[in-house]
Amino acid sequence: MTKIELLVVGLIIGLLGIMAVVAVASARSGMRDAVRLGNIRDFQTGLELYFNDTNSYPESESPVALGQSSTRCLGKSGFSSSCSDGTVYLDVVASIPTGGLEGFSSCESYSDAYCYSAAETAYRIQFELERANALLELQKGLNCATEQGIVAGTCSSLSQSLDSEQ
């Protein structure tokens, strides 16, 4: 083989390696977003079960970071560090996979958090995605889960939601 042939083979192998690294990084990003969306769906299910029993959501005047030491489960008394009171709506409140996020969703001094707030019959969970999701019409960056579903963009205030219900 000549030096040029060896150079071409080396270049091709290098390009294939770069393409593999990019593909793996993209797959990891997509997987982290899938986990985040799965966690949000779990939260929504637990909150709806709670609402069915109590006719309200666990209230929080200021945003609470879910999945931290004080919000590990959802029970009869709302989000707490342990659910030993018998009724459990969500046994494990997952923490957010933080890789790849830009710190847009922050509350209670936690960066890259699922930020929950609620009043009476409305709740908001603000969260961040690494990539846009065209199928679900969600954007890269901040998105919001509400009692109505998941929507793209920053969460609206709870007072606006409660005013529109009346």
C-alpha positions in Angstrom: 0.0 0.0 0.0 1.1 3.5 -0.7 1.2 6.3 1.8 -1.8 7.9 0.1 -3.9 4.8 0.3 -3.0 4.5 4.1 -3.9 8.1 4.5 -7.3 7.6 2.8 -8.1 4.5 4.9 -7.1 6.4 8.1 -9.3 9.3 7.1 -12.3 7.0 6.4 -11.8 5.3 9.8 -11.6 8.7 11.5 -14.8 9.9 9.9 -16.7 6.8 10.9 -15.4 7.2 14.4 -16.7 10.8 14.6 -20.1 9.8 13.2 -20.4 7.0 15.8 -19.6 9.5 18.6 -22.2 12.0 17.4 -24.8 9.2 17.0 -24.2 7.9 20.6 -24.4 11.4 22.0 -27.7 12.1 20.2 -29.1 8.7 21.4 -28.1 9.5 25.0 -29.8 13.0 24.8 -33.0 11.4 23.4 -33.0 8.8 26.2 -32.6 11.4 29.0 -35.5 13.4 27.5 -37.6 10.2 27.3 -36.8 9.5 31.0 -37.8 13.1 31.9 -41.1 12.8 30.0 -41.8 9.5 31.7 -41.2 11.0 35.1 -43.6 13.9 34.3 -46.3 11.3 33.3 -45.7 9.5 36.6 -46.1 12.8 38.5 -49.3 13.6 36.6 -50.8 10.1 37.3 -49.9 10.4 41.0 -51.4 13.9 41.2 -54.6 12.8 39.6 -55.0 9.9 42.0 -54.4 12.4 44.9 -56.9 14.8 43.4 -59.6 12.0 43.0 -59.3 11.3 46.8 -59.0 14.9 48.1 -60.6 17.2 45.4 -57.4 19.3 45.3 -53.8 19.0 44.5 -51.0 19.2 47.2 -50.7 22.9 47.6 -47.4 24.8 47.3 -47.2 28.5 47.4 -43.7 28.7 46.0 -42.2 26.2 43.5 -40.9 23.0 45.1 -38.1 20.9 43.6 -39.5 17.3 43.1 -37.2 14.3 43.7 -35.1 15.9 46.4 -34.8 14.7 50.0 -37.9 16.5 51.1 -40.1 15.4 48.2 -39.3 11.7 47.7 -42.9 10.4 47.6 -46.5 11.6 47.2 -48.8 10.4 50.0 -51.9 11.5 51.9 -50.0 14.6 53.3 -48.7 15.6 49.9 -45.0 15.5 48.8 -42.8 14.4 51.6 -39.6 12.7 52.5 -41.4 9.4 53.4 -44.9 8.1 52.9 -45.5 6.1 56.1 -49.1 7.4 56.6 -50.7 4.5 54.6 -51.9 6.0 51.5 -49.3 6.3 48.7 -50.0 7.9 45.3 -46.5 7.9 44.0 -44.0 5.7 45.9 -40.8 7.1 44.4 -40.6 10.7 43.1 -37.7 10.5 40.6 -35.0 13.1 40.4 -34.3 14.7 37.0 -31.5 13.4 34.8 -29.3 16.5 34.8 -26.9 15.7 31.9 -27.2 18.0 29.0 -29.5 20.6 30.6 -28.8 24.4 30.6 -30.2 25.3 34.1 -33.4 27.0 32.9 -35.7 25.2 35.3 -34.5 26.1 38.8 -36.3 26.3 42.2 -35.4 26.0 45.9 -31.8 26.6 45.0 -31.8 23.4 42.8 -30.8 23.9 39.2 -32.2 21.6 36.5 -35.2 20.6 38.6 -38.8 19.5 38.2 -40.4 22.6 39.8 -43.9 21.9 41.2 -46.4 24.5 42.4 -50.2 24.1 43.0 -53.2 25.9 44.3 -56.6 24.3 44.8 -57.5 22.7 41.4 -54.5 23.6 39.3 -50.8 22.6 39.3 -47.7 23.4 37.3 -44.6 21.3 36.8 -41.9 23.2 35.0 -39.1 21.1 33.4 -36.5 21.3 30.8 -35.7 19.1 27.7 -32.5 18.9 25.8 -34.1 18.6 22.4 -37.4 19.6 20.8 -40.0 16.9 20.5 -42.1 17.5 17.3 -44.4 14.6 18.0 -45.5 16.0 21.3 -45.1 19.6 20.2 -42.5 20.4 22.9 -39.6 22.7 22.6 -35.9 22.5 23.6 -35.7 24.3 26.9 -38.6 25.0 29.2 -41.9 23.1 29.0 -44.8 22.8 31.4 -47.0 20.0 32.7 -50.5 21.0 34.0 -53.7 19.3 34.9 -54.7 19.8 31.3 -51.5 18.1 29.8 -48.0 18.9 28.7 -47.4 22.1 26.8 -44.3 23.8 25.3 -42.9 26.9 27.0 -42.8 28.4 30.4 -45.6 27.7 32.8 -48.3 30.3 33.2 -49.1 31.5 36.7 -51.5 29.6 38.8 -53.6 32.7 39.5 -54.3 33.0 35.7 -55.5 29.4 35.6 -57.8 29.7 38.6 -59.2 33.0 37.2 -60.0 31.3 33.9 -61.9 28.5 35.6 -64.3 30.8 37.3 
